[in-house]
């Protein structure tokens, strides 16, 4: 253990001398108050430490002690439904000790030491085990069964294993290794800045179904994929992340509030326990881990919160679960990097951000993926990362947005103009994209319907044509358009209002299955194609635009899932009848 003294204090940055024996990224305890920090730079015997707590009142000469271990998280039963700060300190336990305002220097274990968990072994004495092998299970909540894995790099033979109730620190099994006996507990530790190992990374060719039409149909994300949601204030980034957390086909949700406003994080903390998990009917918190690091918390802990969250997510991925990680927002994380870089007197890059901003973002996003985990079973797990970006003034040409776009494959660009028109989700269909479309198109065509991608392309073409026609309408008015162009504009309006607009607070419309999305696509396209044929046969444009069936198409999204096929047939038949009734009426 290396011990030194404080030489200089600059906000969250503390310079300590006499630290020659310390290592990079060691956890340190600063002053008699034992504030927690991490070494981020070493010059000779001087170490630069970013302190994860408020440093006011510290002065030169106070003691600094290195713990000789990197910043790590505790992984084991008790993670699910917990609420942590940026360095995995449980906020509920800290509140019991210090009240509503966090006190400095509080040392609380991340996983409760007094709680006992029922452990059921899945291996026997004499079995050979290697890193990642499951030795037993713990039913943590009704939705999540924790699989207790052999920690990396332990390899050997099970000497003894017990069934019963244990705390996370008690020995449940002993492995005979080449270097002697190794006791195993329900808990393992892992350094947050190092990705957890796996056997093999798989290509992302299965979609992460979200139930949000604009995402699943137009800009899908793969399981194990990465997406960015940039948008100005008030455009709905947080609402979209809440929707994805609730409805995405993920077994586990890790939500990181990184530098967000305190009242937004309060909403999350209040809403998530009350949200009903559509899969189990119980609280969504029973498969969620929350990391709250609000904007008034120490800035250095904001930098660590992203790594804490993704390490916990990787742990559940290794069990074979599909995990969705929401980071809200990476811009605040980048601001923390900029502040620490400035205090270290590093050469600034664009807009004052450190020159290594892009590589740090890449290190974070590259930890996502669809992988085969360690262990003889070869479990498949997926970690999908969705990062919100809050560019100042909504300008995505700034460095954080641009560095993120170079890494991610899905871009859901939020548009304040759409948000002001009350169009939610406010994802702009002309600027957003998904580079997973080619690989996921085969899945959609094979598992949902062979015309899925064809229908998607038809809707997209209508919206693109509408954008071009709008320029003409602004100059000369709608009446100057030909009947076929007017029909195209109305069909595109139907795509926007009936298909893309989705009410997250409506009991039925908040989630749309892939089957229902397909049928709604077909109805919107059928209206346009049948009306265009009728127009060619002399039907009046005003009659086609004013058909009563259009209202039924618009209300189809509110149809319960049990009745979608019956309602689809009824609307299709009514559409055919009404269009046929318009043919031969002539011009109005």
C-alpha positions in Angstrom: 0.0 0.0 0.0 1.4 3.4 -1.0 1.0 6.3 1.3 1.6 10.0 0.5 0.3 13.5 1.3 -1.7 16.1 -0.5 0.4 18.7 -2.4 -2.4 20.6 -4.3 -6.2 20.6 -4.6 -7.9 21.9 -7.7 -11.7 21.1 -7.5 -12.1 17.3 -7.9 -8.4 17.0 -8.8 -5.9 16.3 -6.0 -2.2 16.1 -6.6 -0.5 13.8 -4.0 3.3 13.3 -3.5 5.1 10.3 -2.1 3.1 7.9 -4.3 6.0 6.3 -6.2 4.7 2.7 -5.4 1.1 3.4 -6.6 -0.2 2.3 -10.0 -2.4 3.9 -12.6 -6.2 3.6 -11.9 -5.6 2.5 -8.3 -8.4 3.4 -5.9 -7.2 5.8 -3.2 -8.5 7.2 0.1 -7.9 10.9 0.5 -7.5 12.7 3.9 -8.7 11.6 7.3 -12.3 11.7 5.9 -11.3 8.9 3.6 -12.8 10.3 0.4 -12.7 7.9 -2.5 -10.7 8.7 -5.6 -8.8 7.1 -8.5 -5.3 7.8 -9.8 -5.5 9.1 -13.4 -1.9 10.3 -14.0 1.6 9.7 -12.4 4.7 11.9 -12.7 7.6 10.6 -10.7 6.3 10.3 -7.1 3.4 12.6 -7.8 0.0 11.2 -8.5 -3.0 13.0 -10.0 -6.2 11.8 -8.3 -9.8 12.4 -9.4 -11.9 12.4 -6.3 -15.4 11.1 -6.5 -16.7 13.2 -3.6 -16.7 16.9 -2.7 -13.2 18.2 -2.0 -14.0 21.5 -0.2 -11.9 21.8 3.0 -9.0 19.6 1.9 -5.6 21.1 2.2 -1.9 20.3 1.6 -0.2 17.8 4.0 -3.3 15.6 4.5 -2.7 11.8 4.1 -3.4 9.9 0.9 -3.5 6.1 0.9 -3.5 3.8 -2.2 -5.7 0.7 -1.9 -3.5 -1.1 -4.6 -6.6 -2.2 -6.5 -8.3 -0.7 -9.5 -11.8 0.8 -9.3 -14.1 -2.3 -9.4 -17.7 -3.2 -9.0 -19.2 -6.0 -6.9 -21.2 -8.5 -9.1 -23.6 -10.9 -7.5 -27.1 -11.3 -6.0 -28.6 -8.0 -4.9 -27.8 -6.0 -8.1 -31.3 -6.1 -9.5 -33.7 -3.3 -8.4 -30.8 -1.5 -6.7 -30.2 2.3 -7.1 -26.5 3.2 -7.1 -24.5 6.3 -7.5 -21.7 6.6 -10.2 -19.2 4.4 -8.2 -21.7 1.7 -7.2 -22.5 3.0 -3.7 -26.1 2.0 -2.8 -28.0 5.3 -2.4 -30.7 3.7 -0.2 -28.2 2.4 2.3 -26.3 5.7 2.3 -29.6 7.5 3.0 -30.2 5.4 6.1 -26.8 6.4 7.4 -26.6 10.1 6.4 -30.1 11.2 5.6 -31.3 12.8 2.3 -28.0 14.8 1.8 -25.0 12.5 1.1 -22.2 12.9 3.5 -18.6 12.6 2.5 -16.4 9.6 3.2 -19.3 7.2 3.8 -18.1 3.6 3.2 -21.0 1.2 2.4 -20.6 -2.1 0.6 -22.3 -2.3 -2.9 -24.0 -5.6 -2.1 -25.8 -6.1 1.2 -23.6 -8.3 3.4 -26.3 -9.4 5.8 -28.9 -10.7 3.3 -28.9 -14.4 2.7 -29.7 -15.9 -0.7 -30.9 -19.4 -1.6 -28.1 -21.1 -3.6 -28.9 -24.2 -5.7 -25.8 -26.0 -7.1 -25.8 -27.2 -10.7 -22.4 -29.1 -10.5 -21.0 -31.8 -8.3 -17.7 -32.5 -6.6 -15.3 -33.9 -9.1 -16.6 -31.8 -12.0 -14.1 -29.9 -14.1 -14.8 -26.2 -14.3 -13.3 -23.3 -16.3 -14.0 -19.5 -16.3 -17.7 -18.7 -17.1 -19.0 -22.1 -16.1 -22.2 -22.0 -14.0 -21.9 -23.7 -10.6 -25.3 -22.8 -9.3 -28.3 -20.4 -9.4 -29.9 -17.9 -7.1 -33.5 -16.7 -7.8 -33.0 -13.0 -7.3 -36.4 -11.7 -8.3 -39.4 -13.3 -9.9 -38.1 -12.2 -13.3 -34.3 -12.8 -12.9 -32.4 -15.9 -12.0 -28.8 -15.1 -11.2 -26.3 -17.7 -12.5 -23.3 -18.0 -10.3 -20.3 -18.3 -12.6 -16.7 -19.4 -12.1 -14.7 -16.1 -12.0 -12.0 -15.4 -14.5 -9.3 -16.9 -14.6 -10.1 -19.8 -12.2 -9.8 -23.3 -13.7 -9.8 -26.6 -11.9 -12.0 -29.3 -10.3 -14.9 -28.8 -7.8 -13.7 -30.1 -4.5 -16.8 -29.3 -2.5 -20.1 -27.4 -3.1 -23.0 -26.7 -0.7 -26.7 -26.0 -1.1 -28.5 -23.6 1.2 -28.7 -20.0 2.2 -25.6 -17.8 2.1 -24.5 -14.2 2.2 -22.5 -12.9 -0.8 -19.3 -13.3 1.2 -19.7 -16.9 2.4 -18.0 -19.7 0.6 -20.4 -21.9 -1.5 -17.8 -24.0 -3.3 -14.1 -24.8 -3.3 -12.2 -25.4 -6.6 -8.9 -27.4 -6.7 -6.7 -25.4 -9.0 -3.1 -25.9 -10.1 -2.1 -23.2 -7.5 -4.0 -24.7 -4.6 -7.6 -24.4 -3.4 -9.7 -21.4 -4.5 -12.9 -20.7 -2.4 -15.9 -19.3 -4.5 -18.6 -17.0 -3.2 -21.8 -15.7 -4.7 -20.0 -12.4 -5.4 -17.1 -11.6 -7.7 -15.4 -8.3 -8.4 -14.4 -6.8 -11.8 -12.4 -3.6 -12.7 -14.8 -1.2 -14.4 -12.4 0.1 -17.1 -11.7 -3.4 -18.4 -14.2 -5.2 -20.6 -15.3 -8.7 -19.4 -13.9 -11.5 -21.7 -16.0 -13.7 -23.9 -15.3 -16.5 -26.4 -16.6 -15.0 -29.7 -18.5 -12.0 -31.0 -21.4 -12.8 -33.3 -22.7 -10.7 -36.2 -25.8 -8.6 -35.1 -28.5 -10.1 -37.3 -31.5 -10.4 -34.9 -33.5 -7.2 -34.1 -34.0 -5.8 -30.7 -37.8 -5.4 -31.0 -39.0 -2.3 -29.2 -42.7 -2.0 -30.0 -42.0 1.5 -31.3 -43.1 1.7 -34.9 -40.6 4.3 -36.1 -37.8 2.3 -34.6 -38.8 -1.3 -35.6 -40.0 -0.5 -39.1 -37.8 2.4 -40.2 -34.6 2.4 -38.1 -34.2 -0.9 -36.3 -31.4 -1.7 -33.8 -29.9 -5.2 -33.6 -29.5 -7.2 -30.4 -26.0 -6.3 -29.3 -26.1 -3.1 -31.4 -25.4 0.5 -30.6 -27.6 3.5 -31.2 -27.4 7.2 -30.5 -30.3 9.5 -29.8 -29.1 13.1 -30.2 -31.6 15.9 -29.8 -32.1 19.4 -28.3 -33.7 20.0 -24.9 -37.4 19.0 -24.8 -37.4 16.8 -27.9 -38.1 13.6 -26.0 -34.8 11.8 -25.4 -35.7 10.7 -21.9 -39.2 9.6 -22.9 -37.8 7.5 -25.8 -35.3 5.8 -23.4 -38.1 5.1 -20.9 -40.2 3.5 -23.7 -37.3 1.4 -24.8 -36.5 0.4 -21.2 -40.1 -0.7 -20.7 -40.9 -2.4 -24.0 -37.6 -3.6 -25.6 -37.1 -7.3 -25.8 -34.4 -7.3 -23.1 -34.3 -9.5 -20.1 -32.3 -6.9 -18.0 -32.3 -3.1 -18.2 -29.4 -1.0 -16.9 -30.3 2.7 -16.8 -27.5 5.3 -16.3 -28.6 8.8 -15.4 -25.2 10.5 -16.2 -25.2 14.1 -15.2 -28.9 14.5 -15.8 -31.1 17.0 -14.0 -32.1 15.9 -10.6 -35.8 16.2 -11.2 -35.6 14.0 -14.3 -33.8 11.4 -12.3 -36.4 11.7 -9.6 -39.0 10.9 -12.3 -37.1 7.8 -13.2 -36.8 6.7 -9.6 -40.5 7.3 -9.0 -41.8 5.9 -12.3 -39.8 2.7 -12.8 -41.0 1.0 -9.6 -44.6 1.8 -10.6 -44.2 0.7 -14.2 -45.7 -2.7 -14.9 -43.4 -5.1 -16.7 -45.4 -6.3 -19.7 -43.7 -9.7 -19.6 -44.4 -10.5 -15.9 -47.1 -8.1 -14.8 -44.9 -7.1 -11.9 -42.8 -4.0 -11.2 -40.3 -3.1 -14.0 -37.6 -2.7 -11.2 -37.5 -6.5 -10.8 -35.3 -6.6 -13.9 -33.7 -3.2 -13.7 -30.5 -1.6 -12.2 -30.5 2.1 -11.9 -27.3 4.3 -11.7 -28.1 7.9 -10.6 -25.4 10.5 -11.0 -27.2 13.8 -11.2 -25.7 17.1 -12.4 -25.2 18.3 -8.8 -23.1 15.3 -7.8 -19.3 15.4 -8.0 -18.3 15.7 -11.7 -15.5 13.0 -11.5 -18.1 10.3 -10.4 -20.0 11.1 -13.6 -17.0 9.9 -15.6 -17.0 6.6 -13.7 -20.8 6.0 -13.9 -20.7 5.0 -17.5 -18.1 2.3 -16.8 -19.9 1.1 -13.7 -23.1 0.6 -15.6 -21.6 -1.2 -18.6 -19.6 -3.6 -16.4 -22.8 -4.6 -14.5 -24.5 -5.0 -17.9 -21.7 -7.3 -19.2 -22.0 -9.5 -16.1 -25.7 -10.2 -17.0 -24.8 -10.6 -20.6 -22.3 -13.3 -19.6 -25.2 -15.3 -18.0 -26.8 -15.5 -21.4 -29.3 -12.6 -21.0 -30.2 -9.9 -23.5 -29.3 -6.7 -21.7 -30.3 -3.1 -22.8 -28.2 -0.3 -21.4 -29.5 3.3 -21.5 -27.0 6.1 -21.0 -28.6 9.5 -20.5 -26.6 11.3 -21.5 -23.0 10.8 -22.9 -22.7 14.6 -23.5 -22.6 15.2 -19.7 -20.0 12.4 -19.4 -17.9 14.1 -22.1 -18.3 17.4 -20.1 -16.8 15.6 -17.1 -13.9 14.4 -19.2 -13.4 18.0 -20.4 -13.3 19.4 -16.9 -10.9 16.8 -15.6 -8.7 17.3 -18.7 -8.6 21.0 -18.2 -7.6 20.6 -14.5 -4.8 18.2 -15.6 -3.6 21.0 -18.0 -3.8 18.7 -21.0 -3.7 20.1 -24.5 -7.3 20.8 -25.4 -8.9 19.4 -28.6 -12.0 20.8 -30.4 -14.2 23.0 -28.3 -12.0 22.3 -25.3 -12.8 18.5 -25.2 -9.7 16.3 -24.7 -8.0 14.9 -27.8 -8.9 11.4 -26.7 -12.7 12.0 -26.6 -13.3 9.9 -29.7 -11.2 6.9 -28.4 -12.9 7.0 -25.0 -16.4 7.0 -26.6 -15.3 4.1 -28.8 -14.0 2.1 -25.9 -17.4 2.5 -24.2 -19.6 1.6 -27.2 -17.4 -1.2 -28.4 -18.2 -3.1 -25.2 -21.7 -3.7 -26.6 -22.2 -6.8 -28.7 -23.9 -10.2 -29.3 -21.4 -12.7 -27.9 -20.8 -16.3 -26.9 -19.8 -16.1 -23.3 -17.0 -18.0 -21.6 -17.8 -21.5 -20.3 -18.3 -24.9 -21.7 -22.0 -24.3 -22.5 -21.3 -21.4 -24.9 -24.2 -19.3 -23.8 -25.3 -16.5 -26.1 -25.8 -13.1 -24.6 -26.4 -9.7 -26.0 -25.6 -6.2 -24.7 -27.3 -3.4 -26.6 -26.3 0.2 -25.8 -28.5 3.2 -26.5 -26.8 6.5 -25.7 -28.6 9.9 -25.6 -26.6 12.9 -26.7 -27.5 16.4 -25.7 -25.7 18.8 -28.1 -25.8 22.4 -27.0 -28.5 24.2 -29.0 -29.3 21.0 -30.8 -26.3 21.4 -33.1 -25.1 17.9 -34.0 -22.0 19.2 -35.7 -20.4 19.6 -32.2 -17.6 17.1 -31.2 -19.5 14.7 -29.0 -22.3 14.1 -31.5 -19.8 13.7 -34.4 -17.5 11.3 -32.5 -20.6 9.3 -31.5 -21.9 9.1 -35.0 -18.6 7.7 -36.2 -19.0 4.7 -33.8 -22.7 3.9 -33.7 -24.7 2.2 -36.5 -28.1 3.6 -35.6 -28.9 7.3 -35.5 -32.3 8.4 -34.2 -32.2 12.1 -34.8 -34.7 14.0 -32.7 -36.2 17.1 -34.2 -37.5 20.0 -32.0 -39.8 21.1 -34.8 -41.6 17.7 -34.7 -41.7 17.9 -30.9 -43.3 21.4 -31.0 -46.0 20.0 -33.4 -46.6 17.3 -30.7 -45.4 14.6 -33.0 -43.9 11.9 -30.8 -41.6 10.1 -31.0 -39.9 13.1 -32.6 -37.5 11.1 -34.7 -36.8 12.8 -38.0 -37.3 10.1 -40.7 -35.3 12.1 -43.3 -32.1 12.5 -41.2 -32.1 9.3 -39.2 -30.6 6.0 -40.4 -29.9 2.4 -39.4 -26.9 0.5 -40.9 -28.3 -2.8 -39.6 -31.2 -2.7 -42.2 -29.5 -5.0 -44.6 -28.6 -7.7 -42.1 -32.0 -7.4 -40.3 -34.1 -7.2 -43.5 -33.6 -11.0 -44.0 -34.8 -11.6 -40.4 -37.9 -9.4 -40.8 -38.8 -11.0 -44.2 -38.3 -14.5 -42.9 -39.9 -14.2 -39.4 -42.7 -11.6 -39.9 -43.6 -11.5 -43.6 -41.9 -11.7 -47.0 -43.1 -8.2 -47.9 -41.9 -6.4 -44.8 -38.9 -4.6 -46.4 -40.8 -3.9 -49.6 -43.6 -2.2 -47.6 -41.1 -0.3 -45.5 -39.5 1.1 -48.7 -42.8 2.2 -50.1 -43.6 4.2 -46.9 -40.1 5.7 -46.9 -40.5 6.7 -50.6 -43.8 8.4 -49.8 -42.2 10.5 -47.1 -39.2 11.4 -49.3 -41.6 12.4 -52.1 -43.6 14.5 -49.7 -40.5 16.4 -48.6 -39.8 17.4 -52.3 -43.5 18.3 -53.0 -43.6 20.5 -49.8 -41.2 22.9 -51.4 -43.6 23.3 -54.4 -46.6 23.7 -52.0 -44.8 26.5 -50.1 -44.3 28.4 -53.3 -47.6 27.9 -55.2 -50.0 26.3 -52.9 -51.7 22.8 -52.7 -54.2 23.6 -55.4 -51.4 23.8 -58.0 -50.5 20.2 -57.5 -51.8 17.5 -59.9 -54.4 15.1 -58.4 -51.8 12.3 -58.2 -49.4 14.5 -56.3 -52.2 15.6 -53.9 -53.0 11.9 -53.3 -49.3 11.3 -52.6 -49.2 14.2 -50.1 -52.3 12.8 -48.3 -50.9 9.3 -48.2 -47.6 10.6 -46.7 -49.7 12.5 -44.1 -51.3 9.2 -43.3 -47.8 7.6 -42.9 -46.8 10.4 -40.5 -50.0 10.7 -38.4 -51.4 7.1 -38.5 -48.2 5.1 -38.6 -45.2 7.1 -37.2 -47.1 9.1 -34.5 -47.3 6.9 -31.4 -48.8 7.8 -28.0 -46.5 6.5 -25.2 -49.2 7.2 -22.6 -52.0 5.3 -24.4 -52.7 1.9 -23.0 -52.8 0.1 -26.4 -50.7 2.4 -28.7 -47.7 2.5 -26.3 -46.6 -0.9 -27.8 -47.2 -2.3 -31.2 -46.3 -5.9 -32.1 -44.4 -6.6 -35.4 -47.6 -8.3 -36.7 -49.7 -5.2 -36.1 -47.0 -2.9 -37.5 -47.1 -5.0 -40.7 -50.9 -4.9 -41.0 -50.9 -1.1 -40.4 -48.3 -0.7 -43.1 -50.4 -2.7 -45.5 -53.5 -0.6 -44.8 -51.7 2.7 -45.4 -50.2 1.4 -48.6 -53.4 -0.2 -49.8 -55.2 3.1 -49.4 -52.6 4.9 -51.6 -52.3 2.2 -54.3 -56.1 1.5 -54.7 -56.8 5.3 -54.7 -54.2 5.8 -57.4 -55.7 3.1 -59.5 -59.2 4.7 -59.0 -57.7 8.1 -59.9 -56.5 6.7 -63.3 -60.1 5.4 -63.9 -61.6 8.8 -63.4 -62.4 8.9 -59.7 -62.5 12.4 -58.2 -59.6 13.4 -56.0 -61.7 15.1 -53.4 -63.9 12.0 -53.1 -60.9 9.7 -52.6 -59.4 12.1 -49.9 -62.7 12.3 -48.0 -63.5 8.6 -47.8 -64.8 7.5 -44.3 -62.5 4.5 -44.3 -59.5 6.8 -43.8 -60.7 7.5 -40.2 -60.8 3.7 -39.5 -57.2 3.3 -40.9 -56.1 6.1 -38.6 -57.7 4.4 -35.6 -56.4 1.0 -36.4 -53.4 1.6 -34.1 -55.7 1.7 -31.1 -57.1 -1.8 -31.9 -56.2 -4.4 -29.2 -53.8 -7.1 -30.3 -56.4 -9.8 -30.0 -58.6 -8.1 -32.6 -56.0 -6.9 -35.2 -56.7 -9.5 -37.9 -60.4 -9.2 -37.7 -60.3 -5.4 -37.8 -57.7 -5.5 -40.7 -60.1 -7.7 -42.8 -63.0 -5.4 -42.1 -61.1 -2.2 -43.0 -59.7 -3.8 -46.2 -63.1 -4.8 -47.4 -64.5 -1.3 -46.6 -61.6 0.3 -48.4 -62.3 -1.8 -51.6 -66.1 -0.9 -51.4 -65.5 2.8 -50.9 -62.9 3.1 -53.6 -65.1 1.3 -56.1 -67.9 3.7 -55.2 -65.8 6.6 -56.2 -65.0 5.3 -59.7 -67.3 6.9 -62.3 -68.4 9.8 -60.1 -66.3 12.2 -62.3 -64.8 15.5 -61.1 -66.5 17.4 -58.4 
